[in-house]
Amino acid sequence: MYTQKKFLILLGTILVIASCAPKVSSVITKNYGPLDYTEDVLVFGLETFVPDGAEDMGTIKVGDSGFTTDCDWNIVLEKAKTEARKVGGNAIKITEHRTPDFMSSCHRITATVLRISNASEIAASIKKDDDLVADWDYALLHIYRFGGQGALVGYDVYLGSEVICRARNRWKETIQIRSFGLNTVWASTESKTEIPVNFEQGREYYIRCGISMGIAVGRPTLQLVDNNTGKSEFASISTR
């Protein structure tokens, strides 16, 4: 009896965990066998071109099961990459990205699974893009905001005392920055949030904006993210 009770508790726990995870479905037309878990999977965003010669292996959808809670952008993207890796795909091309809205709190994506012969060369060139660009006399700030709660709330983003953009729902913008050194990027609605950013000439930076729960209109959020994450998130947002 005690063993059966433990089994039922364990089963219930597994079901709860499974229901929290994003729903994954796929239609795979080619399978080369799984890649090693250490091999990376390249991500091409909505507005990023796929290299010539890329082989289409099928389609993956990652979304909301109806009870999903662990479904932020990074988790959903990793799910898609894991599914691609299982069939030997070393890249995915995002073809649809639905951000959180009143229907779902999840990011939901559709992606094509790809196999690219020169994936390592492409990955190396992407990494090289992160290096210092000597002939720029500015830094580039890529700033963006997914959809989600507070969709009707926009707010100005400041660099020091200067307004550099207005963060809106499902929006992105690239700005040239010439205020080098340690700066404060901040925003305010019913409360103020700020982050320090040390801008260096010739480098790129990514800031993810958002809205968190507040008393009346919500509170702005700003997060400096690493370039790899920022690039994939920035490219996944369609402003059309």
Buried (B, 14 or more C-beta within 10 A) or exposed (E): EEEEEEEEEEEEEEEEEEEEBBBBEBEBEEEEEEBEEEEBBBBBBBBBEBBEEBBBBBBBBBBBBEEBEEBBBEBBBEBBBBBBBBBBBBBBBBEEBBBBBEEBBBBBBBBBBBBBEEBEEBBEEBEEEEEEBEEEEBBBBBBBBBBBBBBEBBBBBBBEEEEBBEBBBBBBBEBEBEBBEEBEBBBBBEEEBEBEBEBEBBBBBBBBBBBEEBEEBBBBBBEBBEBBBBBBBBBBBBEE
